[in-house]
Amino acid sequence: MSCNLLTEWHEFEDLGITLWSPDNGLSLALLIESAAFAPFVFGGAVVADVFIVGVHQDMFVSVAAEFVLTIVYIALAFILRYKLKFSLRETRLADVTTFLLLIPVGTVLSSSLYCGVLYIGDALSASKFPAAMLQFWIGDTLGMITIIPLVTSIFAYLSRPSWSLSAYTFSSVSIFLLGTCFGFAVLIGIGEKLYYLFNLLFLLIIWLAIREGYTGVAIGLVAIQLVLAVITVFVGYDIKDFAILQLLMPVLSITGLLLGAVTTERRLTALLLREQRIELARMTAHAKAGAMGAALAHEISQPLSTVATYLHAAQRLLQSSVARAPVAEALIKAEAEARRAREVLERIRDFVSTGALRLQLLDLTALTEKIAALGREEATARRIQIDIESAHPIPLVKADRIQIEQVLNNLLTNAIEAASDRSDGCGRVLVRLASRGEVVVIQVEDNGPGVAPELTGSIFEAYQTTKPRGMGLGLPLSQRIVQRHAGRIWWEPNSPVGARFVVTLPIDGSAQDAA
C-alpha cells in the first residue's frame, strides 16, 4: 500500500526518501478528515516501508521514524482544520493560500525530525543528512500540494448532482494533453539542460488555471508530476537532474493553484451575484405588485367612500319620506363618484400596461373647484373652511385629467385632515392658482400642525405616514404623476402654522417620463 513506488527509482540511500511522496499527501488528507485515521496512517506507513519499499534500516528505527512523522502530520492536520478552518471540501482562496503557506513550513519540521531519527538510529550519516533532509522536504511538500488539491477536486465533483464531460471540458483536456506532450518533447530534446525549458509548463498551467480553475489545475499538476517521474527514469536522468526539476515543481504548483483558486472564486462570486440579482428582481417585482395593490386601494378608496356617503344620505332621505329631488341629487352624485372610481381603475391599468399619458387641454381652475366641491361636505362637517384663489386668467394646461385630479384630490384630502387636527374649530384650507411664464402654479396650504419633524426629509418616500390608517402612498404617487408631466412638487412651511404643497405644471404638457 504505497504510492512511493511511483518514485522509488529516485529513492535516497534505500531509506524510503523520495523526491515525490504522494502517500504522505494522502496521509495528511485522511488526518484532516479525522484524527481517528492516525493508527491506519502509522500502520500503513510502517508496512509500506518494511514490506513494499523495502528500506534497509532497522525495524525499530523505521517504526520510530514513522511514529514521529505521524505525530507531525497530526499536528499539521489539527492546525489546518481547527485553527485555520481548512476544509478538503472547499476551494476558497483564503484556504488555498493558508494551505500553501503552511505546508512548506510544516514539511521542514517533518523532514528534519524524520531524518533526525534516522541519524540517531545510525541509518543516516552526518555527511548525508543535509541532502537527505532536502530530498525528503521536496518529496513531502510536493506530495501534499499535489495530492490534497486533487482530493479537494474529487470531493467537488462528487458533490455535483450530475456530471458529464462537456465539449468545453473535453477541449480543455485535449489541449492540455497535447501541450504536455509537446512541452516534455521539447524538454527531452535538449538533453542535459532539461530544466532550462521547464517554464514551458508554466504557460500550460496558467492557461489551465484561467480556463478550468482550481480543479483543472489540481488534476493537471498530478498528471505532470506522473509524466515527469516516469519520463526522467526512462530518459535516464540521474538524481540531480530530477531533483532540480522537483525543486521547480513547488513553484509551478503554487502558481497554478493560487491562480486556479482566484479563477474559481471569481466564478463563484459572479454566480452568487447573478443569483442575488435574480432574487432581488423577483423581490422587487413582488414589492411593485404589492405597492400597486396598495396604490389601487388608496386611489379608489376616496371615491368609493364618497359613493357610500351619498347612498347613505339617499337612504336616510327615503326613510324620512322627503321629496324625491334631494334623493335624486344624492344618487346622481353617487353615480358620478362611481364613474370616477372606474376611470381611476382604467387609468391605473393604462399606466401599468403602457405608461402612456392621455393629454388634453385642462382648465385647472374648474378642475380645482370640482375637487374642492367634492371635499367641501367633509370639510364642513369638520368645521374647516375651503377657499380657492385664482389669478385670472389661468391658461389651459395640456395634461392627463384623471391623474391631475388624483394629485389635487390627494393634496386637498391631506390638507383637510391636517386642518382638522386643530382643537379651536378654525381650520382652513386655501388653494391658490397662478400663472408664471410657461408654467401654472398650484398651492394647497392649511393651518394645521404642519409636517411632522421625522418626515420633513422623507415625506415623498413610499410608506412614510403618521396617519393611524394611512398607507403613505398618496404623496409618492402624486410626485410620480407630476414628474411624468415634467412638473415639480414640493412642500414648505406655512406661516404662522401649517404646511404648503406647491405643484408646477408646464402649460404645453409633456408625454415623457421626467422622473
C-alpha positions as CSV (number, residue, x, y, z in Angstrom):
1,M,0.0,0.0,0.0
2,S,2.3,2.8,-1.1
3,C,2.3,5.4,-3.8
4,N,6.0,5.8,-3.3
5,L,6.6,3.0,-5.8
6,L,6.0,5.7,-8.4
7,T,9.2,7.4,-7.4
8,E,11.2,4.6,-5.9
9,W,13.7,4.9,-8.8
10,H,15.0,8.1,-7.1
11,E,15.0,6.8,-3.5
12,F,17.7,8.2,-1.3
13,E,20.2,5.5,0.0
14,D,17.4,2.9,0.3
15,L,15.9,4.9,3.2
16,G,12.4,5.4,1.7
17,I,13.1,9.1,1.0
18,T,11.9,10.0,-2.5
19,L,11.5,13.3,-4.4
20,W,7.8,12.9,-4.6
21,S,5.8,11.3,-1.7
22,P,2.1,11.2,-2.7
23,D,1.3,8.7,0.1
24,N,2.3,11.4,2.6
25,G,-0.2,13.7,1.0
26,L,-2.9,11.0,1.3
27,S,-2.0,10.5,4.9
28,L,-2.4,14.2,5.7
29,A,-5.7,14.3,3.8
30,L,-7.0,11.4,6.0
31,L,-5.9,13.1,9.2
32,I,-7.5,16.4,8.2
33,E,-10.8,14.4,7.8
34,S,-10.4,12.8,11.2
35,A,-7.7,12.0,13.8
36,A,-9.2,8.6,14.0
37,F,-7.3,7.6,10.9
38,A,-4.0,8.1,12.8
39,P,-3.5,4.4,13.6
40,F,-4.1,3.4,10.0
41,V,-1.7,6.1,8.7
42,F,1.0,5.0,11.1
43,G,0.5,1.2,10.4
44,G,0.3,1.7,6.7
45,A,3.5,3.7,6.6
46,V,5.4,1.0,8.6
47,V,4.1,-1.8,6.4
48,A,4.9,0.1,3.3
49,D,8.5,0.8,4.4
50,V,9.2,-2.7,5.5
51,F,7.4,-4.9,3.1
52,I,6.8,-2.9,-0.1
53,V,9.5,-0.3,-0.4
54,G,12.0,-2.5,1.4
55,V,14.0,0.1,3.4
56,H,17.3,-1.1,4.8
57,Q,17.3,0.4,8.3
58,D,16.5,-1.4,11.5
59,M,12.8,-2.2,12.1
60,F,12.9,-0.2,15.3
61,V,14.3,2.8,13.5
62,S,11.6,2.6,10.8
63,V,8.8,2.4,13.4
64,A,10.2,5.3,15.4
65,A,10.7,7.4,12.3
66,E,7.1,6.8,11.0
67,F,5.7,7.4,14.5
68,V,7.4,10.8,14.7
69,L,6.2,11.6,11.2
70,T,2.6,10.6,12.1
71,I,2.7,12.9,15.1
72,V,3.9,15.8,12.9
73,Y,1.1,15.1,10.4
74,I,-1.5,15.0,13.2
75,A,-0.3,18.4,14.4
76,L,-0.4,19.8,10.8
77,A,-3.9,18.4,10.3
78,F,-5.1,19.9,13.7
79,I,-3.7,23.3,12.8
80,L,-5.2,23.3,9.3
81,R,-8.7,22.0,10.4
82,Y,-9.3,23.5,13.8
83,K,-7.1,26.6,13.9
84,L,-7.1,27.8,10.3
85,K,-10.6,26.2,9.4
86,F,-9.2,24.5,6.3
87,S,-11.6,22.1,4.6
88,L,-11.0,19.5,1.9
89,R,-14.4,20.2,0.5
90,E,-13.9,23.9,-0.2
91,T,-11.7,25.8,-2.7
92,R,-11.8,29.2,-1.1
93,L,-8.8,31.4,-1.9
94,A,-8.1,32.1,1.7
95,D,-8.0,28.3,2.5
96,V,-5.7,27.6,-0.5
97,T,-3.4,30.4,0.4
98,T,-3.2,29.3,4.1
99,F,-2.5,25.7,3.0
100,L,0.3,26.7,0.5
101,L,1.9,28.8,3.2
102,L,1.8,26.3,6.0
103,I,2.8,23.1,4.1
104,P,6.3,24.1,3.1
105,V,7.0,25.3,6.7
106,G,5.4,22.1,8.2
107,T,7.4,19.8,6.0
108,V,10.7,21.4,7.2
109,L,9.8,20.1,10.6
110,S,8.7,16.7,9.3
111,S,11.8,16.3,7.2
112,S,14.2,17.3,10.0
113,L,12.6,15.0,12.6
114,Y,12.4,12.1,10.2
115,C,16.0,12.4,9.2
116,G,16.9,13.1,12.8
117,V,15.5,9.7,13.9
118,L,17.4,8.0,11.1
119,Y,20.6,9.8,12.1
120,I,20.1,8.8,15.8
121,G,19.5,5.2,14.7
122,D,22.7,5.2,12.7
123,A,20.8,4.7,9.5
124,L,21.9,8.1,8.1
125,S,25.4,9.6,8.3
126,A,26.0,13.2,9.3
127,S,27.6,14.0,5.9
128,K,24.4,12.9,4.0
129,F,22.0,14.4,6.5
130,P,21.5,17.8,4.6
131,A,21.0,16.0,1.2
132,A,18.5,13.5,2.8
133,M,16.6,16.3,4.5
134,L,16.4,18.4,1.3
135,Q,15.1,15.4,-0.7
136,F,12.6,14.5,2.0
137,W,11.4,18.1,2.1
138,I,10.9,18.2,-1.7
139,G,9.1,14.9,-1.8
140,D,6.9,15.7,1.2
141,T,6.0,19.2,0.1
142,L,5.2,18.1,-3.5
143,G,3.2,15.1,-2.2
144,M,1.0,17.3,-0.2
145,I,0.5,20.2,-2.5
146,T,-0.4,17.9,-5.4
147,I,-2.5,15.2,-3.7
148,I,-4.6,17.3,-1.3
149,P,-5.8,19.7,-4.0
150,L,-6.6,16.5,-6.0
151,V,-8.7,15.2,-3.1
152,T,-10.5,18.5,-2.9
153,S,-11.3,18.3,-6.6
154,I,-12.7,14.8,-6.2
155,F,-14.9,16.0,-3.4
156,A,-16.1,18.9,-5.6
157,Y,-17.0,16.5,-8.5
158,L,-18.8,14.1,-6.1
159,S,-20.8,17.0,-4.6
160,R,-22.3,17.8,-8.0
161,P,-25.9,16.4,-8.6
162,S,-24.8,15.2,-12.1
163,W,-21.6,15.2,-14.0
164,S,-20.9,14.9,-17.7
165,L,-17.9,15.7,-19.9
166,S,-18.9,18.9,-21.8
167,A,-17.4,19.9,-25.1
168,Y,-15.7,22.8,-23.2
169,T,-14.0,20.5,-20.7
170,F,-13.2,17.9,-23.4
171,S,-11.4,20.6,-25.4
172,S,-9.5,21.7,-22.3
173,V,-8.4,18.1,-21.6
174,S,-7.3,17.6,-25.2
175,I,-5.3,20.8,-25.4
176,F,-3.7,20.1,-22.0
177,L,-2.6,16.7,-23.1
178,L,-1.2,17.9,-26.4
179,G,0.5,20.8,-24.7
180,T,2.0,18.5,-22.1
181,C,3.3,16.1,-24.7
182,F,4.8,19.0,-26.7
183,G,6.4,20.5,-23.6
184,F,8.1,17.3,-22.5
185,A,9.2,16.5,-26.0
186,V,11.0,19.9,-26.1
187,L,12.4,19.3,-22.6
188,I,13.7,15.8,-23.5
189,G,15.1,17.0,-26.8
190,I,17.7,19.3,-25.2
191,G,19.4,16.6,-23.1
192,E,21.3,17.7,-20.0
193,K,19.8,21.2,-20.0
194,L,16.3,19.7,-19.4
195,Y,15.3,22.1,-16.6
196,Y,16.0,25.3,-18.6
197,L,12.8,25.0,-20.6
198,F,10.7,23.9,-17.6
199,N,9.0,27.3,-17.9
200,L,7.0,25.9,-20.9
201,L,4.9,24.1,-18.3
202,F,4.1,27.4,-16.6
203,L,2.4,28.6,-19.7
204,L,0.3,25.4,-19.8
205,I,-0.7,25.5,-16.1
206,I,-1.5,29.2,-16.2
207,W,-3.8,28.6,-19.3
208,L,-5.4,25.7,-17.5
209,A,-6.0,27.7,-14.3
210,I,-7.7,30.5,-16.2
211,R,-9.8,28.1,-18.2
212,E,-10.7,25.4,-15.7
213,G,-10.0,26.9,-12.3
214,Y,-8.7,25.2,-9.2
215,T,-10.0,21.7,-10.1
216,G,-8.4,21.7,-13.5
217,V,-5.0,22.8,-12.1
218,A,-5.1,20.1,-9.3
219,I,-5.7,17.4,-11.9
220,G,-3.1,18.9,-14.3
221,L,-0.4,19.1,-11.7
222,V,-0.8,15.4,-10.7
223,A,-0.7,14.4,-14.4
224,I,2.5,16.5,-15.0
225,Q,4.1,15.0,-11.9
226,L,3.4,11.5,-13.0
227,V,4.7,12.1,-16.5
228,L,7.8,13.8,-15.2
229,A,8.6,11.0,-12.8
230,V,8.2,8.3,-15.5
231,I,10.0,10.2,-18.3
232,T,13.0,11.1,-16.3
233,V,13.5,7.4,-15.5
234,F,13.2,6.2,-19.0
235,V,15.3,9.0,-20.4
236,G,18.0,8.2,-17.9
237,Y,18.4,11.4,-16.0
238,D,20.2,11.0,-12.7
239,I,19.0,12.1,-9.2
240,K,20.5,15.6,-9.5
241,D,18.6,16.4,-12.7
242,F,15.3,15.1,-11.3
243,A,15.9,17.0,-8.0
244,I,16.3,20.3,-10.0
245,L,13.0,19.6,-11.8
246,Q,11.3,18.7,-8.5
247,L,12.6,22.0,-6.9
248,L,10.8,23.8,-9.8
249,M,7.6,21.9,-9.3
250,P,6.6,23.6,-6.0
251,V,6.8,26.9,-7.7
252,L,4.7,25.6,-10.6
253,S,2.2,24.1,-8.2
254,I,1.8,27.1,-6.0
255,T,1.5,29.5,-9.0
256,G,-1.1,27.3,-10.7
257,L,-3.2,26.6,-7.5
258,L,-3.3,30.2,-6.5
259,L,-4.3,31.4,-9.9
260,G,-6.8,28.5,-10.2
261,A,-8.3,29.4,-6.8
262,V,-8.7,33.0,-7.8
263,T,-10.4,32.0,-11.0
264,T,-12.8,29.6,-9.2
265,E,-13.6,32.1,-6.5
266,R,-14.3,34.8,-9.1
267,R,-16.7,32.5,-11.0
268,L,-18.4,31.5,-7.8
269,T,-18.8,35.2,-6.8
270,A,-20.2,36.0,-10.2
271,L,-22.6,33.1,-9.9
272,L,-23.7,34.2,-6.5
273,L,-24.1,37.8,-7.7
274,R,-26.2,36.7,-10.6
275,E,-28.4,34.6,-8.3
276,Q,-28.7,37.6,-5.9
277,R,-29.7,39.8,-8.8
278,I,-32.4,37.3,-9.9
279,E,-33.7,37.1,-6.3
280,L,-33.6,40.9,-6.0
281,A,-35.5,41.3,-9.3
282,R,-38.1,38.8,-8.0
283,M,-38.5,40.6,-4.7
284,T,-38.7,43.9,-6.5
285,A,-41.4,42.5,-8.7
286,H,-43.4,41.4,-5.7
287,A,-42.8,44.7,-4.0
288,K,-44.0,46.6,-7.1
289,A,-47.1,44.3,-7.2
290,G,-47.8,45.0,-3.5
291,A,-47.2,48.7,-3.9
292,M,-49.5,48.8,-6.9
293,G,-52.2,47.0,-5.0
294,A,-51.8,49.4,-2.1
295,A,-51.9,52.3,-4.5
296,L,-55.0,51.0,-6.2
297,A,-56.7,50.7,-2.8
298,H,-55.5,54.2,-1.9
299,E,-56.7,55.8,-5.1
300,I,-60.2,54.3,-5.3
301,S,-61.0,54.3,-1.5
302,Q,-61.9,58.0,-1.6
303,P,-64.4,58.0,-4.5
304,L,-65.9,54.7,-3.1
305,S,-66.2,56.3,0.3
306,T,-68.0,59.3,-1.2
307,V,-70.3,56.9,-3.0
308,A,-71.1,55.2,0.3
309,T,-71.8,58.6,1.9
310,Y,-74.2,59.7,-0.8
311,L,-76.0,56.4,-0.8
312,H,-76.4,56.5,3.0
313,A,-77.8,60.0,2.7
314,A,-80.2,58.9,0.0
315,Q,-81.4,56.1,2.2
316,R,-81.9,58.4,5.1
317,L,-83.9,60.8,2.9
318,L,-86.1,58.0,1.7
319,Q,-86.7,56.8,5.3
320,S,-87.8,60.4,6.3
321,S,-90.3,60.5,3.3
322,V,-88.9,63.8,1.9
323,A,-89.3,64.9,-1.7
324,R,-87.6,63.0,-4.4
325,A,-85.4,65.8,-5.6
326,P,-82.8,65.6,-2.8
327,V,-82.7,61.8,-3.1
328,A,-82.2,62.0,-6.9
329,E,-79.4,64.6,-6.4
330,A,-77.6,62.3,-3.9
331,L,-77.9,59.4,-6.3
332,I,-76.6,61.5,-9.2
333,K,-73.6,62.5,-7.1
334,A,-73.0,58.8,-6.1
335,E,-73.2,57.8,-9.8
336,A,-70.6,60.5,-10.6
337,E,-68.2,59.2,-7.9
338,A,-68.6,55.6,-9.1
339,R,-67.8,56.7,-12.6
340,R,-64.7,58.5,-11.3
341,A,-63.6,55.3,-9.5
342,R,-64.0,53.4,-12.7
343,E,-61.9,56.0,-14.6
344,V,-59.2,55.8,-11.9
345,L,-59.1,52.0,-12.4
346,E,-58.8,52.4,-16.2
347,R,-56.0,55.0,-15.9
348,I,-54.1,52.8,-13.5
349,R,-54.5,49.9,-15.9
350,D,-53.2,52.0,-18.8
351,F,-50.4,53.4,-16.7
352,V,-49.2,49.9,-15.7
353,S,-49.6,48.4,-19.2
354,T,-48.2,51.2,-21.4
355,G,-47.2,54.0,-19.1
356,A,-48.9,56.4,-21.6
357,L,-50.5,59.7,-20.6
358,R,-53.7,60.9,-22.2
359,L,-53.0,64.5,-22.7
360,Q,-55.8,67.0,-23.2
361,L,-56.3,70.7,-22.5
362,L,-57.5,71.3,-18.9
363,D,-59.0,74.2,-17.1
364,L,-57.2,73.8,-13.8
365,T,-59.4,76.4,-12.1
366,A,-62.6,74.5,-13.0
367,L,-60.8,71.2,-12.1
368,T,-59.8,72.6,-8.7
369,E,-63.3,73.8,-7.9
370,K,-64.7,70.4,-8.8
371,I,-62.3,68.6,-6.4
372,A,-62.9,71.2,-3.7
373,A,-66.7,70.7,-4.1
374,L,-66.2,67.0,-3.5
375,G,-64.4,67.6,-0.3
376,R,-66.4,70.5,1.0
377,E,-69.1,68.5,2.7
378,E,-66.5,66.5,4.7
379,A,-64.6,69.8,5.5
380,T,-67.8,71.5,6.7
381,A,-68.5,68.5,8.9
382,R,-65.1,69.1,10.5
383,R,-65.6,72.8,10.7
384,I,-63.0,73.5,8.1
385,Q,-63.3,76.3,5.5
386,I,-62.1,75.7,1.9
387,D,-61.2,78.7,-0.2
388,I,-59.9,79.0,-3.8
389,E,-57.9,82.0,-5.0
390,S,-57.2,82.2,-8.8
391,A,-55.3,84.9,-10.5
392,H,-57.2,85.2,-13.8
393,P,-56.7,84.3,-16.5
394,I,-55.2,80.8,-15.9
395,P,-54.2,79.4,-19.3
396,L,-55.3,75.9,-20.3
397,V,-52.8,73.2,-19.4
398,K,-52.1,70.1,-21.5
399,A,-52.2,67.2,-19.0
400,D,-53.9,63.9,-18.1
401,R,-57.2,64.9,-16.5
402,I,-57.7,61.8,-14.3
403,Q,-54.1,61.8,-13.0
404,I,-54.1,65.6,-12.2
405,E,-57.4,65.0,-10.4
406,Q,-55.7,62.4,-8.3
407,V,-52.9,64.8,-7.4
408,L,-55.4,67.6,-6.4
409,N,-57.6,65.2,-4.5
410,N,-54.6,63.8,-2.5
411,L,-53.3,67.2,-1.6
412,L,-56.7,68.6,-0.7
413,T,-57.6,65.5,1.4
414,N,-54.3,65.7,3.3
415,A,-54.9,69.4,3.9
416,I,-58.4,68.8,5.3
417,E,-57.1,66.1,7.6
418,A,-54.2,68.3,8.8
419,A,-56.5,71.3,9.4
420,S,-59.0,69.1,11.3
421,D,-56.3,68.5,14.0
422,R,-56.9,72.0,15.3
423,S,-58.9,72.0,18.5
424,D,-60.3,75.5,18.1
425,G,-62.5,74.7,15.1
426,C,-60.9,77.3,12.9
427,G,-59.3,75.0,10.3
428,R,-58.8,76.5,6.9
429,V,-57.6,75.2,3.6
430,L,-56.6,77.6,0.8
431,V,-55.9,76.6,-2.8
432,R,-54.1,79.2,-5.0
433,L,-53.7,79.1,-8.7
434,A,-51.4,81.4,-10.7
435,S,-49.6,81.5,-14.0
436,R,-45.8,82.1,-14.1
437,G,-44.3,82.2,-17.5
438,E,-44.7,78.8,-19.1
439,V,-46.0,77.0,-16.0
440,V,-49.1,77.0,-13.9
441,V,-48.5,77.0,-10.1
442,I,-51.0,75.3,-7.7
443,Q,-50.6,75.9,-3.9
444,V,-52.5,73.9,-1.4
445,E,-52.0,75.2,2.2
446,D,-53.5,74.5,5.6
447,N,-53.2,75.9,9.1
448,G,-52.8,72.5,10.8
449,P,-49.8,71.4,12.8
450,G,-47.6,71.1,9.8
451,V,-45.4,68.3,8.6
452,A,-44.0,66.0,11.4
453,P,-40.3,66.6,12.1
454,E,-39.5,63.0,11.4
455,L,-41.0,63.2,7.9
456,T,-39.5,66.5,6.7
457,G,-36.8,64.8,4.6
458,S,-38.8,61.7,3.5
459,I,-42.3,62.9,3.1
460,F,-42.4,61.9,-0.6
461,E,-41.0,58.4,0.0
462,A,-43.3,55.5,-0.1
463,Y,-45.0,54.3,3.2
464,Q,-44.0,57.4,5.1
465,T,-47.1,58.5,7.1
466,T,-48.2,59.4,10.6
467,K,-51.9,58.7,10.0
468,P,-53.2,55.8,12.0
469,R,-54.8,54.3,8.9
470,G,-52.6,55.9,6.3
471,M,-50.6,53.9,3.7
472,G,-48.0,56.6,2.9
473,L,-48.6,56.3,-0.9
474,G,-50.6,59.5,-1.7
475,L,-47.7,61.9,-1.9
476,P,-45.3,59.4,-3.6
477,L,-47.9,58.7,-6.3
478,S,-48.6,62.4,-6.7
479,Q,-44.9,63.1,-7.1
480,R,-44.7,60.4,-9.7
481,I,-47.6,61.8,-11.7
482,V,-46.3,65.4,-11.5
483,Q,-42.9,64.3,-12.7
484,R,-44.4,62.4,-15.6
485,H,-45.9,65.7,-16.6
486,A,-42.4,67.3,-16.5
487,G,-43.6,69.3,-13.4
488,R,-42.4,69.6,-9.9
489,I,-43.9,69.2,-6.4
490,W,-42.5,70.2,-3.0
491,W,-43.6,71.4,0.4
492,E,-42.7,74.3,2.6
493,P,-43.8,75.5,6.0
494,N,-46.8,77.8,6.1
495,S,-46.7,81.0,8.2
496,P,-47.6,81.1,11.0
497,V,-48.6,77.4,11.2
498,G,-49.4,74.6,8.8
499,A,-47.8,73.4,5.5
500,R,-48.0,74.4,1.9
501,F,-47.6,72.0,-1.0
502,V,-46.7,73.5,-4.3
503,V,-47.2,71.9,-7.8
504,T,-45.9,73.4,-11.0
505,L,-47.1,72.1,-14.4
506,P,-45.8,73.2,-17.8
507,I,-48.5,74.7,-20.0
508,D,-47.6,72.7,-23.1
509,G,-47.6,69.4,-21.2
510,S,-45.1,66.5,-21.6
511,A,-45.5,62.9,-22.6
512,Q,-42.0,62.0,-21.3
513,D,-41.2,60.5,-18.0
514,A,-39.2,63.1,-16.2
515,A,-38.6,61.1,-13.1
